[in-house]
Amino acid sequence: MSEFKKDNSNIINLRQGVSTIKGGVADMSRKCEVCGKGQVSGNRVSHSNRHTRRKWNANIQSVRVENNGTVKRTKVCTRCIRSNKITRAI
């Protein structure tokens, strides 16, 4: 039995919203940097009950957030904005 070794070089940090790809290139995802909410997939069902794949995107907004006295632009879902999980910078 061969042992499976997990490659930790491509781990996505959902809280940061940045995933590092081999080669050092940063990839910004379409996820909330606070709660991790992202894209959900499912089926589109027609009147004749045919199923085709579709996706629902989270309502992600780019917001200026104040964190420890520094202002940074982050991608946050509207639920986190409404529930005051972040402090917006003016």
N, C-alpha and C positions, 0 to 999 in steps of 0.2 A: 504494500500500500504506500503510495507516494504522498508525502506531506505537502499540502497546499500552503504556499507562503504568500501572504497578502502584501501587495505593493502599496506602500503608504505615500508614494511620491505624488499621487494625483488626488489626494483627499481634498474635498471641497469644504471650506469653512463657511457654513450658512450664516453665522452671526456676522461675519465680516463681509459676506457677499462677494468675495473674490476667490476664484479658484485658480491655482497655479497649474499651468500646463507644462510639460517637459519642454525645456528650452527657455524658461523664465518669462513667458508671455502671460500677462494677467488677463483673465476673461471675466467680464462683469456679467452676472446672470440676471434673469428677470425674476428675482426673489426679493422679498422684504428682508432687509438687513437686521430687523429687530426680531420678528417672530418666525421668519423662514417660510412664510406663505409663498407659494409659487403657482405654476401651471398645473391644471388638473385635466385629465383626458377622460373621454367617455364616448357615447354614441349619439349621432344625430339620427332620429327616427322619423321617417317620412310617413305620409298618410297611408301608404301601402305597407307599412311596417318594415321597410328596408332599413338596415342599420349600416351607417358609415361612420368612421371615426372622426371625432372633432375634439377641440380643446377649449377650455375656459381659461382665460388669462386673469391673474389677480390684478386689481386696480393699484398699480405701483406708480407712485409719484416721486419725482426727484425733489428733495427738500433740503434746505440748509438747516443743519442741526448743530446746536451748541453742546459740546461734550468736553468737560473739564477745562472750560475757558477757551477752547479752540472751536472754530467754526468749520464744519466740513459738510460737503454735499453728499447726501446718502439717498438710497432708494428705499422708500418706506411705503407700506400699504396704507390705504385710507383708514382702515380700522385702527391701526396703531396711532395714526395722527389724531383721530377722533377721541381715542381713549387716553390721550396724553401720556403715552409711553415714551415720547420723546419731548425734548424742549426745543422749540423752533427758534432759530436765530433771526433777528430782524435787521 
